[in-house]
Amino acid sequence: MPSKTLFTLMSSTAPLTLGMPVLLPVTAMHRKRMSLPLFVGKVAAGFPSPADDYVEKNLDLNDLLVQKPAATFFVRAQGESMLGAGIHPNDILVVDRSIDPVPGKIVICALNGELTVKRLERDNEQWQLKAENPDYPDIVIHEALELVIWGVVTNVIHPL
């Protein structure tokens, strides 16, 4: 029977390289505050409604997307294995290293030295990295694989 934890969680002090482009964490030094207007009314996705003509408050996207700046980094997605989860090629993924990688979460991990994004699942005591596209196989995690989970995806920035 496989052990309960075959993967390791990357610590907040570990380097973010693995021979790939350096991924920088979001820190107070890197964040530039930019407040933009947030309107009170909601936008109708069906029939149009009269527009509200006042702003509720200003919204800084850092406040919306980054809960723990010291533990957060961004990475750009490539490939189509996670289309079913709303992750498309060239999307920016917001990743928090302080969140526990539990079953059901979408994680960024280094698998045998290659970065990947998949949904972490556990089925009948077997850990798996599941694709969200039927054209891509799921990855069964076993002791012969070198797996380091870098963090949990919390948001996707998706251009239209």
Number of C-alpha atoms within 10 A of each C-alpha: 5 11 11 10 10 16 19 13 17 18 14 15 7 8 11 16 11 11 8 10 9 11 14 14 18 20 15 10 7 10 10 10 12 11 13 12 12 14 16 13 14 10 13 10 7 6 6 8 11 8 12 11 9 11 12 11 12 12 15 15 12 16 13 9 16 19 13 16 19 15 19 25 22 18 18 14 18 15 12 16 22 22 14 12 14 12 22 21 14 14 16 18 22 20 26 26 24 18 17 13 22 13 15 13 17 23 26 24 23 17 17 11 15 12 16 16 26 23 22 22 20 16 9 5 11 15 21 18 22 22 22 19 14 12 9 12 12 17 14 14 21 15 11 8 13 15 21 19 22 25 27 26 24 17 16 20 16 13 8 3
